[in-house]
Amino acid sequence: MSDPSDLRQGKGIHTTAVHAGFDPAEHKGAVSVPIYQTSTFAFPSAEAGADRFAGLDPGPIYTRLGNPTVEALERCVAELEGGCGAVGTATGMAAVSTVLLALLRQGDHVVATHPLYGPTSTLLERRLAAFGVATTFVAAADAVGLAAAVRPETRLLLVETPANPTLDLVDLDVAAAVARDAGVPLVVDNTFAGPWLQRPLEQGAEIVVHSMTKSLNGHADVVAGVVVARRPGLLAVCRDAAKSYGFTMDPHQAWLVLRGIRTLGMRVERAQRNALALAAWLERRPEVAWVRYPGLPSHPQHDLARRQMSGPGSVLAFELAGGLEAGRLLMNSVRLITLAVSLGGVESLIEHPASMTHKGVPASEQLRQGITPGLVRLAVGCEELDDLQADLAAAFAKLEVAEPAAIVER
Ligand SMILES: Cc1ncc(COP(=O)(O)O)c(C=O)c1O
């Protein structure tokens, strides 16, 4: 594989997103990479087969171990993130699992920021704990706490910024310095921002993971993940783990994500414009107690967002003044904005953690994770701003009608 940083030199990120990954001349001139829909590849001879298994010939062997369509996507994402290479995985969680299972052994310790995507926390707290791996969680914004949590047996630092669903930020320069001092890799889940807005490898992270289900694919029609490494050593270790655990991706999935990436910049820029306008509008609404969005000066880490991100992204959170019941009503009142979990797609999605995803979580634990009763997460898409605003305004009007009725009932 060519060194992506060389390929990227002199090219703008829009150009990289549109062209990176493969050379049409190597695929009979195909401008869209062909889907190599095959489980296995024929060897021209026994000797050639032996060379492929020995790594002397880079040709394909078997799709779990490598596939030209998947490799085109991997090269493209590696270039976008500024890594030396990437490993495509079946889901975002497969990407997280690849890194943790590749780098951790019994007796090791992880320092992780919270909040983290729920299943990532579960993976650390339950599954890896069962294999003798301990984790210390530190609040995302607690830069001092990160260094204090490091132990002699710490083997990696895992952070997610912006964090899900509170949009707290982790200072990547600080996290990279802590990891460097501890001599361990910094691993960043870059799903929320994506390579368009934040490139942690350029700030000293060794590994970036993504749920490509989100903005990289962007069309809510595939689940996928990726591990991008800054250096060949860690890339090889992660690739090896993904192959042996069977976390790798299939070629059709890869083709869909690569097609999505071709319009990444346009989608991200448009959704972000919508999000910025909606966040400012929501801040002025009487139904809304507060808005949390890195693009607003009211975000406690707004300056950090401006320093480490080239834009605040398209996900925002807000607290409804009416609390839990207002949240439930809002979910049942929006018409255009879709009531669904996920983010980073062309369509706007809304969810209310306290009545939906976190309903079964004890209230004290919800609060520990920053999930207040009226917290709503809005993943803004590429629709017309006026239409999104009208949908929310109509839904807010229903809250006003419903509240007096609820009082009468009591
Ligand atoms: C920050 C983050 N990381 C990882 C994942 C897991 O990705 P997937 O659902 O593709 O497995 C998600 C999914 O929402 C996420 O938001």
The ligand as a MOL file (V3000), in Angstrom:
LIG
                    3D

  0  0  0     0  0            999 V3000
M  V30 BEGIN CTAB
M  V30 COUNTS 16 16 0 0 0
M  V30 BEGIN ATOM
M  V30 1 C -19.3980 6.7760 19.1030 0
M  V30 2 C -19.8020 5.4250 18.5990 0
M  V30 3 N -18.9000 4.4450 18.5690 0
M  V30 4 C -19.2180 3.2020 18.1470 0
M  V30 5 C -20.4980 2.9090 17.7380 0
M  V30 6 C -20.8210 1.5100 17.3100 0
M  V30 7 O -21.0240 1.4380 15.9300 0
M  V30 8 P -21.9090 0.3110 15.2140 0
M  V30 9 O -23.3180 0.5430 15.5940 0
M  V30 10 O -21.6180 0.5380 13.7650 0
M  V30 11 O -21.4110 -1.0120 15.6930 0
M  V30 12 C -21.4750 3.9060 17.7360 0
M  V30 13 C -22.8490 3.6050 17.2960 0
M  V30 14 O -23.7630 4.3980 17.5030 0
M  V30 15 C -21.1230 5.2000 18.1870 0
M  V30 16 O -22.0230 6.2010 18.2390 0
M  V30 END ATOM
M  V30 BEGIN BOND
M  V30 1 1 1 2
M  V30 2 1 2 3
M  V30 3 2 2 15
M  V30 4 2 3 4
M  V30 5 1 4 5
M  V30 6 1 5 6
M  V30 7 2 5 12
M  V30 8 1 6 7
M  V30 9 1 7 8
M  V30 10 2 8 9
M  V30 11 1 8 10
M  V30 12 1 8 11
M  V30 13 1 12 13
M  V30 14 1 12 15
M  V30 15 2 13 14
M  V30 16 1 15 16
M  V30 END BOND
M  V30 END CTAB
M  END
